[in-house]
């Protein structure tokens, strides 16, 4: 691991980056005093502190009427980012928002959604709520079963009516990575294996008749969009780092590395390319933690974590 890049990731001004660098790249244990102190500071300064500072005292962002809209500044998107940054329900502000979603988005068929269960919402919320400490909540357990139940015959998933899966719908597999394997049911294990095979068969990016350019650009936050770094992060977290079918995607990851050892934030969503058959118009406000076109600590952290898993 290049020491100059590690030193670049470790400053205390962004404790989330420092925390995951210590844990995931340098293998410091959870009970290490430095790790614990860094985790405690995530809510006090940096990106997470800024997000928490903009939260309404009632536990939402933007509007209490809609926890989902507007994209990408409402509560749904903020909570996902806070969980990514390492906050849990031990933080009272995060706990308040999690409780809002558990109360309002739990559906009778087992998933999560605004009116009915929806794949992307269920996958993102299941992952986020597990990271926030709700893995034992019956509504979260039910959501994992729902994700496995709606898997397509080809092993993929789709958020619209379709008999086939699409690489764009990665949220179920991502949720499975958040859940400790000791908690996996046989159904989840089988679903994860089938889902991983769906991605590996396609080398993580071979879908359709034309190359879809946004998948080759790295983003954060990703919301419900897919790119190669998302796929590599999920598949290596599921212990498929040694599978030779990852090599084309890994080569692209390595080619995108700058001479100084960093990766840049390529674009901010919505980054929608030709052939997507999908348009948001003016219904989305882009949101980012870092500047596009510049070296990104968050992207670099995740890219190095992928390469470390593969090497191990």
LONUMI-994881 format. One record per residue (C-alpha): x, y, z; residue in one letter. Coordinates in pm, whole numbers, m for minus. Example, Ala and Ser with C-alpha at 12.3 -4.5 7.8 and 13.67 -1.06 7.14 Angstrom:
2
SITE       c1       c2       c3   resn
SITE     1230     m450      780      a
SITE     1367     m106      714      s
// end
This chain:
312
SITE       c1       c2       c3   resn
SITE        0        0        0      x
SITE      167      328     m110      x
SITE      259      522      202      x
SITE      214      861       38      x
SITE     m147      777      m52      x
SITE     m217      637      294      x
SITE      m82      960      445      x
SITE     m311     1153      210      x
SITE     m614      956      335      x
SITE     m534      979      707      x
SITE     m574     1352      800      x
SITE     m826     1411     1077      x
SITE    m1030     1670      884      x
SITE    m1228     1388      715      x
SITE    m1268     1129      991      x
SITE    m1482      896      775      x
SITE    m1198      852      527      x
SITE     m948      816      810      x
SITE    m1169      561      990      x
SITE    m1208      328      691      x
SITE     m844      369      596      x
SITE     m740      253      943      x
SITE     m984      m39      939      x
SITE     m993     m157      580      x
SITE     m651      m66      443      x
SITE     m432      m82      753      x
SITE     m626     m361      933      x
SITE     m659     m186     1268      x
SITE     m913     m370     1488      x
SITE    m1241     m209     1594      x
SITE    m1125     m179     1954      x
SITE     m806        5     1860      x
SITE     m810      338     2051      x
SITE     m722      530     1734      x
SITE    m1008      366     1543      x
SITE    m1256      433     1823      x
SITE    m1152      797     1861      x
SITE    m1175      851     1487      x
SITE    m1519      695     1469      x
SITE    m1642      916     1750      x
SITE    m1531     1224     1559      x
SITE    m1724     1142     1237      x
SITE    m2031     1331     1358      x
SITE    m1823     1622     1481      x
SITE    m1638     1736     1169      x
SITE    m1612     1674      798      x
SITE    m1878     1559      554      x
SITE    m2106     1381      802      x
SITE    m2106     1675     1041      x
SITE    m2208     1907      758      x
SITE    m2497     1681      664      x
SITE    m2613     1649     1024      x
SITE    m2592     2025     1062      x
SITE    m2848     2069      784      x
SITE    m3097     1822      934      x
SITE    m3432     1945     1063      x
SITE    m3473     1886     1440      x
SITE    m3758     1645     1356      x
SITE    m3513     1412     1180      x
SITE    m3561     1491      812      x
SITE    m3404     1695      534      x
SITE    m3592     1913      285      x
SITE    m3949     1800      357      x
SITE    m4133     1596      618      x
SITE    m4405     1528      362      x
SITE    m4167     1332      141      x
SITE    m3862     1148      274      x
SITE    m3767     1056      m84      x
SITE    m3804     1377     m282      x
SITE    m3648     1595     m402      x
SITE    m3369     1388     m551      x
SITE    m3088     1394     m434      x
SITE    m3116     1614     m129      x
SITE    m3407     1463       67      x
SITE    m3382     1233      368      x
SITE    m3350      906      174      x
SITE    m3029     1016        3      x
SITE    m2883     1184      310      x
SITE    m2932      878      529      x
SITE    m2764      651      274      x
SITE    m2457      877      272      x
SITE    m2441      904      651      x
SITE    m2444      525      681      x
SITE    m2175      501      412      x
SITE    m1966      746      612      x
SITE    m1980      518      916      x
SITE    m2254      662     1137      x
SITE    m2500      432     1314      x
SITE    m2807      455     1537      x
SITE    m2572      535     1823      x
SITE    m2596      887     1686      x
SITE    m2936     1026     1795      x
SITE    m2989     1221     1473      x
SITE    m2927      915     1259      x
SITE    m3147      703     1485      x
SITE    m3431      952     1449      x
SITE    m3417      934     1070      x
SITE    m3392      554     1068      x
SITE    m3703      531     1284      x
SITE    m3893      755     1041      x
SITE    m3813      520      754      x
SITE    m3893      205      948      x
SITE    m4228      351     1046      x
SITE    m4327      497      710      x
SITE    m4161      277      448      x
SITE    m4228      m75      579      x
SITE    m4481     m244      351      x
SITE    m4711     m536      425      x
SITE    m4550     m761      161      x
SITE    m4215     m738      338      x
SITE    m4021     m477      143      x
SITE    m3972     m102      172      x
SITE    m4130      168      m42      x
SITE    m4338      481      m55      x
SITE    m4674      323     m147      x
SITE    m4568      m28     m245      x
SITE    m4242     m216     m207      x
SITE    m3983     m104     m459      x
SITE    m3659     m282     m541      x
SITE    m3411        7     m529      x
SITE    m3563      154     m215      x
SITE    m3571     m185      m42      x
SITE    m3213     m270     m134      x
SITE    m3072       66      m35      x
SITE    m3268       86      290      x
SITE    m3190     m273      389      x
SITE    m2819     m207      348      x
SITE    m2838      131      519      x
SITE    m3040        9      816      x
SITE    m2806     m286      873      x
SITE    m2510      m50      873      x
SITE    m2697      169     1117      x
SITE    m2751     m119     1360      x
SITE    m3099     m254     1276      x
SITE    m3005     m601     1152      x
SITE    m3228     m763     1417      x
SITE    m3535     m553     1340      x
SITE    m3809     m782     1196      x
SITE    m3886     m527      924      x
SITE    m3525     m536      807      x
SITE    m3514     m917      814      x
SITE    m3833     m918      610      x
SITE    m3678     m684      354      x
SITE    m3389     m926      296      x
SITE    m3634    m1208      231      x
SITE    m3828     m982       m8      x
SITE    m3508     m906     m203      x
SITE    m3438    m1275     m247      x
SITE    m3800    m1345     m341      x
SITE    m3806    m1092     m628      x
SITE    m3483    m1211     m790      x
SITE    m3521    m1295    m1159      x
SITE    m3464    m1641    m1302      x
SITE    m3138    m1527    m1461      x
SITE    m3001    m1428    m1120      x
SITE    m3034    m1053    m1161      x
SITE    m3287     m798    m1046      x
SITE    m3484     m519    m1212      x
SITE    m3662     m217    m1066      x
SITE    m3912     m202    m1356      x
SITE    m4134     m471    m1507      x
SITE    m3900     m718    m1672      x
SITE    m3840    m1089    m1684      x
SITE    m3465    m1030    m1697      x
SITE    m3219     m871    m1460      x
SITE    m2993     m575    m1531      x
SITE    m2650     m475    m1402      x
SITE    m2807     m146    m1298      x
SITE    m2990     m320    m1013      x
SITE    m2707     m398     m771      x
SITE    m2876     m295     m446      x
SITE    m2977     m644     m330      x
SITE    m2622     m779     m356      x
SITE    m2494     m468     m183      x
SITE    m2739     m525      101      x
SITE    m2615     m883      134      x
SITE    m2258     m758      175      x
SITE    m2366     m539      468      x
SITE    m2521     m832      655      x
SITE    m2274    m1047      845      x
SITE    m2264    m1392      685      x
SITE    m2344    m1553     1018      x
SITE    m2690    m1398      974      x
SITE    m2745    m1521      619      x
SITE    m3030    m1763      570      x
SITE    m2996    m2041      314      x
SITE    m3218    m1835       86      x
SITE    m2992    m1530      112      x
SITE    m2681    m1744       51      x
SITE    m2832    m1894     m263      x
SITE    m2957    m1556     m381      x
SITE    m2612    m1398     m331      x
SITE    m2444    m1681     m525      x
SITE    m2688    m1649     m815      x
SITE    m2657    m1271     m813      x
SITE    m2279    m1281     m815      x
SITE    m2284    m1523    m1107      x
SITE    m2512    m1285    m1298      x
SITE    m2246    m1012    m1270      x
SITE    m1948    m1238    m1333      x
SITE    m2103    m1385    m1648      x
SITE    m2118    m1029    m1784      x
SITE    m1769     m927    m1666      x
SITE    m1947     m654    m1463      x
SITE    m2016     m435    m1769      x
SITE    m2123     m638    m2073      x
SITE    m2490     m567    m2124      x
SITE    m2675     m451    m2434      x
SITE    m2532     m393    m2778      x
SITE    m2329      m81    m2699      x
SITE    m2082       21    m2431      x
SITE    m2267      230    m2172      x
SITE    m2022      508    m2090      x
SITE    m2148      614    m1741      x
SITE    m2059      267    m1611      x
SITE    m1693      344    m1683      x
SITE    m1699      669    m1482      x
SITE    m1666      663    m1104      x
SITE    m1919      849     m889      x
SITE    m2014      922     m532      x
SITE    m2285      927     m406      x
SITE    m2411      652     m635      x
SITE    m2776      665     m519      x
SITE    m2926      384     m732      x
SITE    m2688      410    m1027      x
SITE    m2427      155    m1126      x
SITE    m2064      182    m1231      x
SITE    m1766      m52    m1241      x
SITE    m1635       52     m901      x
SITE    m1975      m30     m750      x
SITE    m1962     m375     m908      x
SITE    m1603     m443     m805      x
SITE    m1668     m330     m449      x
SITE    m1965     m565     m417      x
SITE    m1811     m870     m583      x
SITE    m1485     m847     m389      x
SITE    m1679     m797      m65      x
SITE    m1860    m1121     m149      x
SITE    m1518    m1295     m175      x
SITE    m1503    m1329     m554      x
SITE    m1176    m1139     m582      x
SITE     m995    m1444     m721      x
SITE    m1246    m1508     m999      x
SITE    m1073    m1457    m1334      x
SITE    m1389    m1302    m1479      x
SITE    m1316     m989    m1273      x
SITE     m991     m929    m1461      x
SITE    m1132     m706    m1739      x
SITE    m1299     m477    m1482      x
SITE     m990     m481    m1261      x
SITE     m773     m381    m1556      x
SITE     m999      m84    m1622      x
SITE     m977       12    m1255      x
SITE     m596        3    m1270      x
SITE     m588      198    m1596      x
SITE     m793      475    m1438      x
SITE     m539      521    m1160      x
SITE     m343      844    m1194      x
SITE       36      859    m1193      x
SITE       25      999     m839      x
SITE     m163      686     m721      x
SITE     m508      843     m683      x
SITE     m838      814     m866      x
SITE    m1058     1109     m954      x
SITE    m1429     1168     m906      x
SITE    m1531     1138    m1271      x
SITE    m1888     1262    m1252      x
SITE    m2182     1340    m1026      x
SITE    m2525     1186    m1073      x
SITE    m2752     1207    m1256      x
SITE    m2494     1092    m1511      x
SITE    m2715      937    m1777      x
SITE    m2571      824    m2109      x
SITE    m2703      744    m2452      x
SITE    m2917      433    m2458      x
SITE    m3039      457    m2100      x
SITE    m3403      506    m2200      x
SITE    m3435      704    m1881      x
SITE    m3452     1075    m1810      x
SITE    m3486     1284    m1497      x
SITE    m3515     1622    m1663      x
SITE    m3502     1892    m1396      x
SITE    m3625     1660    m1120      x
SITE    m3287     1601     m960      x
SITE    m3033     1820     m785      x
SITE    m2676     1686     m811      x
SITE    m2501     1636     m478      x
SITE    m2137     1553     m413      x
SITE    m1888     1551     m128      x
SITE    m1589     1627     m352      x
SITE    m1518     1813     m676      x
SITE    m1547     1636    m1009      x
SITE    m1231     1598    m1212      x
SITE    m1009     1614     m905      x
SITE     m843     1340     m696      x
SITE    m1108     1188     m471      x
SITE    m1028     1048     m130      x
SITE    m1352      851     m123      x
SITE    m1304      696     m468      x
SITE     m936      625     m396      x
SITE    m1022      460      m64      x
SITE    m1272      227     m231      x
SITE    m1044      148     m525      x
SITE     m757       56     m291      x
SITE     m992     m155      m81      x
SITE    m1095     m350     m393      x
SITE     m732     m410     m492      x
SITE     m641     m515     m140      x
SITE     m919     m774     m133      x
SITE     m804     m912     m466      x
SITE     m443     m936     m349      x
SITE     m549    m1117      m34      x
// end
